[in-house]
């Protein structure tokens, strides 16, 4: 089981949408009283398989992240409710690899 200590939010350029997801993710982590997790945002080209314990991306980037072992695919990148639901699932996962859609 992988402990989630680093989460990376990604988008095409690593600027707009990934920053929005990062800010929402930080709020959701606080709401869930989850501490000790570093959250950052990057472009697709800046990440590799072990650059994070968990990747959070929009559905438009799913094909680019097929090789990543742990990921959350967001249907609506601004939905805190969707993010919270999927993040809770991720923290309960017992397997080394998963994709939460």
Secondary structure, DSSP 4 states (H G I P E B T S, - for coil): -----EEEEEESSSSHHHHHHHHHHHHHHHHTT--S-EEEEEEGGG--TTS-SEEEEEGGGGGGGTT-SEEEEESSTT-HHHHHHHHHHHHH--SS-EEE-
